[in-house]
Amino acid sequence: MLVDRFDRRITNLRISVTSRCNLNCFYCHREGYDASNELTPDEIAEIAKAFRELGVEKLKITGGEPLVRQDIVEIVEKLPEFKEISMTTNGIRLSEIAHDLKKAGLDRVNVSLDTLDGRKYSYATRGGRIERVISGIEAAVDAELTPIKLNMVLIDGFNLDEIDRMVEFAKQFEGNVIVQFIELVNLNYNGEGHFDVYTLVHKFEKGAKEVRIRGMQKRKQFIFDKYAVEFVKPVDNSEFCMACNRIRVTADGKVKPCLMRNDNLVDIRGLKGENLKRAIMKALNLREPYYRG
């Protein structure tokens, strides 16, 4: 069992399989690094196996955009068994590959969709086509890659007027979609576009038939008949750090102990067996709360 110095048990692993992306969203902070030096499917499987043997229960494949990799189905196929294997995606290629991913062992997907306005979507992504994303969501529901988490980053001056519209969009999928309202992580700290997602809590809490407090970062999730809503506040939030159960691996094979830091990475590429596990434990001991409260 992986437990850090602050008594936080690590149950979730995020592996970035690429830093490449077929979109260029204006706010993006990619978790991958060197696009020319991506981990191979076998290397990813070896790393995932070590984390699984150390007690990690859930794995999420991230990017960049994972579906730009032509071997993404092979990557999923080679993974060891976890309680859940999920993937973040922008959905552009999802309609082509959803059923293959399900057969390979993927359980569900998170799809990024910040607006339902085609022109705004094209502007925000530097040329993306929203019809492809919507087709991808429909294909993911059909392939039972559910529940789909629809990630909507809330940006003042851009999409706050679409909150209700996004909820209505989710309802049509009859409980297969959870809308995640995500607070903008502004890495330049200039405050531009920032909106406090917690100001929306009152909008949903009265009508919800159930309110769940998730173990991961103490997030509130509001359950309705045909959809659910969740709030993600990763910045200026001591609870986010206090209950953090995640650890990350970059696309070029480094353990990233904290989302908000890049000065404590541990290179594990090429390691196997006990040497790999020892390096993971070294990274674990470098974890410390970024926000203290």
Stockholm file with secondary structure:
# STOCKHOLM 1.0

chainA/1-293         MLVDRFDRRITNLRISVTSRCNLNCFYCHREGYDASNELTPDEIAEIAKAFRELGVEKLKITGGEPLVRQDIVEIVEKLPEFKEISMTTNGIRLSEIAHDLKKAGLDRVNVSLDTLDGRKYSYATRGGRIERVISGIEAAVDAELTPIKLNMVLIDGFNLDEIDRMVEFAKQFEGNVIVQFIELVNLNYNGEGHFDVYTLVHKFEKGAKEVRIRGMQKRKQFIFDKYAVEFVKPVDNSEFCMACNRIRVTADGKVKPCLMRNDNLVDIRGLKGENLKRAIMKALNLREPYYRG
#=GR chainA/1-293 SS CCBCTTSCBCCEEEEECCSCCSCCCTTCCCSCCCGGGCCCHHHHHHHHHHHHHTTCCEEEEESSCGGGSTTHHHHHHHSCCCSEEEEEECSTTHHHHHHHHHHHTCCEEEEECCCSCHHHHHHHHTSCCHHHHHHHHHHHHHTTCCSEEEEEEECTTTTGGGHHHHHHHHHTTTTSEEEEEEECCCTTCSCTTCCCGGGGHHHHHTTCSEEEECTGGGCEEEECSSCEEEEECCSSCHHHHHTCCEEEECTTSEEESCTTCSSSCEECTTCCHHHHHHHHHHHHTTCCCSSCC
#=GC SS_cons         CCBCTTSCBCCEEEEECCSCCSCCCTTCCCSCCCGGGCCCHHHHHHHHHHHHHTTCCEEEEESSCGGGSTTHHHHHHHSCCCSEEEEEECSTTHHHHHHHHHHHTCCEEEEECCCSCHHHHHHHHTSCCHHHHHHHHHHHHHTTCCSEEEEEEECTTTTGGGHHHHHHHHHTTTTSEEEEEEECCCTTCSCTTCCCGGGGHHHHHTTCSEEEECTGGGCEEEECSSCEEEEECCSSCHHHHHTCCEEEECTTSEEESCTTCSSSCEECTTCCHHHHHHHHHHHHTTCCCSSCC
//
